[in-house]
Amino acid sequence: MANWSSDVKRILVVGGGLIGIRHLQAVQSNPNCELVGLADPDMGIQLDVPRYATMEDVDRSVDGIIIATPTHLHTAQGTEAAKRGWHMLIEKPVAGTLQDAQAFEAMLRNSSSRSLVGHHRRYHACVQQLKTLITGGRIGKVVNASLLWAMRKPDAYFNGNWRTVNGTPVMINLIHDIDLLRFCIGEITQVAALRGGSVRGTSRVESGAIALAFDNGATGTISFADTTPSPWGFEAGTGENPNIGATQQDMMWITGTKGAISFPSMALWEGNDWGAAAQRSPLEPAQSTQSPLDAQLAHFIDVMNGSVPMIDVADATRTLAVATDIETQLAAQTMVVNQHNKTV
């Protein structure tokens, strides 16, 4: 129920897919929001909320819009929202192409509409804790980072839809990990990517390895695959996604000149040199008091009221630029079909 005694924000959700419905439910449960409705061309979606086929059909007052549609629609819908003076929360990736994102960013510079992009991992309490420890110098100057994301997506995930060819882990999954590294360690200035072999026998990128250079002198690696069951990945490690089994296993390791830390367990090790073993230091992982989507919505309300966004379109464009560079390198490499041991 809306809290009519305060500044209630009228929110429109655009896109009735899995993430759009989760956003809609978050709006409905937030006392500082009023749900204007859901805009989606599929009028067969069975929900007891006001329905609109398009954004243009909305004839009610709107303060903010949550754009949870296919990525290639983000720029046009964000531009339309800005024309109507609506603030916006846009799902990741911020746009379908880097060029679209840059044009979107330029348009917003001359707009009164404020933007927030849905890289929701930044709202995890343990992610905030990790960033604070690193920027506060607890492990010294960061030297390197290793990140692992590996899971086996079900075959049905790719059957008869856009993911069959274009559903690479880079834009669907790794863009979150890239943003996590940028947020906690610093800007990524250079990448080199190697493509793994195909298990499913399609032209789609399934696995690979990435080397990273940060502007602060640190380096890092990402190893990824969507063809192998494993306990390692942000979703499995944190248990944030109800559709992915939780394992509570670490998936990222960061070393510095004074120590090292693993995530999400927040196991902190400190020491001097190899003459004595590094010692485990007591550190309790910070616990989130609300889901990342709920925390993100609360922050969106603050952004509409003038607060600095955790990540706006300009910031998210830098994450997209890194992901685009990686995907371009992978796409240019020859695909190897593992099961046939031949190049196609």
Helices and strands as residue ranges (DSSP letters): E 9-14, H 18-29, E 33-39, E 51-52, G 55-57, E 64-67, G 71-73, H 74-83, E 87-91, H 98-109, E 115-118, G 120-123, H 125-135, E 142-150, G 155-157, H 163-166, H 169-169, I 170-174, H 175-184, E 188-195, E 207-214, E 219-225, H 234-238, E 252-256, E 259-263, E 267-270, E 279-281, H 292-304, H 313-331, E 336-337, G 338-340, E 342-343
